Amino acid sequence: MLQLTSHPDDLSTAVNLLRAGELVALPFETVYGLAADATNPDALRAIFRAKGRPADHPLIVHLAAAEQLSDWVTEVPEVVWRLASAFWPGPLTLVLPAARTVSPLVTGGQTTVALRVPAHPVPQAVLRQFGRGLAAPSANPFGQISPTTAAHVRRHLAGKIAAVVDGGPCLVGIESTIVDLSREHPRILRPGAITSDMLAHHLFLAGTVTAAAPRVPGALASHYAPRTPCYRIPAGLTEAPFPGRRTGLLAQRPANWPVAKFWLMPSQPEDYARALYAALHEADDSGCETLLIALPPDEPAWAAIHDRLCRATRSL
């Protein structure tokens, strides 16, 4: 695996690899993504092989600018331009009716396509030079902890991809918010840094996700999960749930009972999101037999964190 930097020469190398149908991990503001030419079926299949990703799990296509949307969708409703003006470039993915030219490998065999314009300067530079859309799911084995550093990518995908561009730690730290605009009533299908309150200024959101909603990345019951058995616990638990085990704890305050390893998590949701996956990677590699996560406040600002933790952990 080539180790690349954000230097223009290295980014040109990354673009040439992508044009040749290779996989290149790029830093996004959300998490590191495993980028491939979204118009190349062989490159798309390589994503599924490298990640061990189910073939019906759709991919998000990343674009350099909103003006490229017409290449990927049947129509661009007016609400899309409002959202694009407010949140793009940024961590918001929009689900829209797919153009007939979009590969079923991208859509997971559905009639919709998920699209985003990223804010990170590295994929922006690569996309402008590449000239086409890039499919880029998280650069990790399917269902496991998403990577927020190049070291995470190297640890889990060495030998499976052509290169990784090291752009430092990701600034948002969790995956993008996904909003379905393919049906009459818009819905959030995956919460993220763009919250429902932020979106409510620009469109009316339906509350419930129905069975008819499109499949989207990160919506399975188990996802973002450490290899180590991991349990969510209520904040303020007064006694150890697994006495005698070497236990690690991620919490916003120390436990009242001894733990082998402790990770102090930030008090603000944006900071917590930025730290979460790095803490989970470290905890997973710590040698602990069990990991416990004390849930943060059950408030709207923490919705994306709760979503990731509930998918990454088991109930106690």
N, C-alpha and C positions, 0 to 999 in steps of 0.2 A: 504494500500500500504506500503510495507516494504521500509524503507530508508536505503540504503546500501552505503558503501564507497568503495574506491579503495583498501582497505586492502585485502590481499589474502584470508582470511577467508570469507569475504563478497563476493568476486568474486566467490568463490566456491559455496556459497549459490545461487548466480545468475545463475551459470551453472546448478546446480541441478534443479532450477525452470524451466530453458529453456528445460532441458531434460524431465521434466514432462509436457511439452506442454504449459507452462505459458508464459505470456508476460513480458519482463523486459526492461525498458528504460535504454539505455546506452549513455554515452557521446562519441561523435565522434569529430574529429577535425572540422567537418562541422557544424552539429547541433545535438541535442539529437535525437537518433533513437529508434524506438519501435521494439525491437528485438524479433524474434521468430524463432524456428527451421524451416529452409526453406524446409525440407523434410517431415514435419508433416502437413498434410492437415487441421487437426483440429486447430492447432496453427496458421496456416495462415489465416483461417477463422476468428479466434479471432482478428487478426489485423484489418480486414475489419470492424468487429463489433465495436471495441473500437474506431476507427477513424471515423466511418461513411463513409468509403471509397468505391467508386464505384467498383464493382467486376471486371470490365474490365480495371482497372487502375493497370499497372504492378508494381512489387516490385523489388528493387535492392537487390541482394544477396551479402553479405559480406563474404570474405574469409580470412584465415590467411596468405596465400601466393599464388603467381601466379601459383605455381606448382599444385594447386588444380583445376585449370581451366578445365582440361580434364574431370573432373567429371560432368561438367555442359554444355559443348559445344560439337558440332560435330567435330570441328577441331580448332586448334589454329594457325592462320596465323602468319608469321614471324613478321609482323608489331606489333602484340600484345606484343611480347617479347621486341621489341624496346621501346614501350611505357611503359611497365611494369618496365623495367630497369631505365627509366628516371623519372617516376612519382609515382610508387608504392613502398612502401605504401604511399598513399596520396589521395587527393580529385578528382580523375579521375575515372569515370565509363565507361566501355566499353560494347557496345551492340553487341552480337555475335549470330550466329545460335545456338539455344538451343538443347541440347541432348534430346532424347525422354523421358528420365526419369524425366525431370524437370516438376514439377506440373504446370498445366495451371493457378492455382491460383497465381503462381509467375510470369508467362509470360503475364497474362491478356488475355489468349487465343491466343497469337501470337506464331510465330515460333522462336522468339528471346528471349534472356535472358540478363539482365543487371547485370554486375559483377564489384566488386570493392574490393581492399585490403586497409583497412583503416590504418591510421598512428597513431591514438590515442592509448596510451598504454593500456587503459582499454578494449576496444573491442579486441585488439590484444591478451591480456592475456585470455579473455573469449573464443575467437575463438580457440586458441591453446588448451585450456583445453576441450572445447566442442567437437572439432574434426570434425564438419560439418559446412556447410554454414548457415549463419543467414540472414534472410530477415529483413530489418530494415528501414522502411520509417520513416519520421520525426514523433516524439512522440507528436502529437497534433491532434485536430479534423481536419478532411479533409478540405483543402482550407484555413485554418486560419494561423496565424503567426507561423512560425516554432520556436521551443524552443531552446534557447542557454544556459539555466541553468536548474538545477534540479527543482528549484522553479517553472519555467514555466510549466514543466511537471506535477508537483503535482497539480498546479492550474487547469489544464484543463483535466487531466485523472485520478484524484483520484477516487478510487472505480471501475475503469475499467481495471486496470492492477495489476500484482502481486507486482512489485517492481521498484524502480528507483535507479540507482547507481549515486551518486553525484561525478562527476569528475571536478567540477568547470566550469567556463565559457568556451565555445568553442573557439578555437583559430582562426579558419577561419571565422566562423559565417554565411556562406551561404552554400547551398547544392552543391554537387560535379558537376563538368563539366561532361556532358554525350556526348560521341562520338559514333556514329553508325559505326560499322565496318562490318555490316552484308550484305552490298551491295558493288557494285563495287567502288563507290566513297564515301570515308569517309566524314561524316558531323557532326558538333556540333549540337546536338539536345537540349541541355540546357547549356548555358554558366555558368562558375564558376571561381574559383581561378586559375585553369589551363587554360590560355588564348589561343586564336587562334595563337598568335605570338609564344608562347611557344611550341605549338603542331606542328607548321609549320616547326620546325627544324627536325621533325621525320616522317612526312607524308604530302601528298598533300591533303588539305581540299577543298571539294566542298562548294560553298557558300550558295546555296539556299536549305532550307528544303522543300521537296516535300510532297504531300499528301500520297505518298506511304511509307514514313518513318515510322519506328515503333513508337507506342505510348510509351511515357516515362513519369516518374513522373515530376510534376511541369510544364507541357506544356499547361495547360488549360489557357484560356484567363484571367480568374479570379482565383487568387491563392495567398497564403501568406498574406491574407487580414485581416486587423483589423475589429472588429465588428462596430466600429465607422465609419460613412461615411468619406472616405479618398480621397483626390484629389491631383493630381500632378499639380504643377504650374511652370511657367518659373522662373529661377533665376532673381532677380531684379524686381519682380512685385512691382509696386509703390502704389497700393491702395488695401485695404482689399476686397476680393471677396465676403465675407459673413458678411457685417456689422451687428452688433447687436447679432451675435452668439458668444458663448464661443468657441474660436478657438485655436487649438494647431498647432505649426509650427515646422517641422524638416527641418533645412537648414544649410548651411555652413557659413552663416552670418546673423545677425539680420535683421528683416524686417523693412521697412520704416513706418510701421503702427503698432499700438498696437496689441499684441496677449495675450491671457490668459496664455499660456504655451509655452516655447521655448526650443527646444533641439538643441544644437550646434553640428553639425555633422563634423567628421574629414575631412581634406583636401586631404588625400591620400586614394586611393581605397581600399587597404588592411585593413586600420584602419576603414574606413567607413563600409566595409562589416562586420567586427568584431562587430561593435557597432549597426548595423542596427536593427536587430530583437529585441534586448533588448530595444532599444529606442521605437520601435513600440509597444511592450508590455506595456511599461510604459505610453506611450501616450494613448493607448487604455483604460487604467485603470485610466486616469487622470480626468475623468468627463467632458472632452471637448465634445461639440456637433459636432464639425467638426475637422478633421485633414487635414493639408496641408503639402505637401512635395515639397520643391524646388529641382528640378532635378539637379544633379551634371553635370559636363562637359560631352558633347556628344562625347566621345573619346573612342577608342578601349579598353583602360585599365579599363574603367567604364562599359563595356558591360554587365557584370553579374549584377551589381547594377541596371542598367537601366531595365534589364529584370525583376528583382524582383519588382522594384517599379512600372513598367507599369502593372504588373499583380495584384499588391496589391491595386492599386488606380484607380480612374476614371479620365477621362479628365475633366478639368474645363470648 
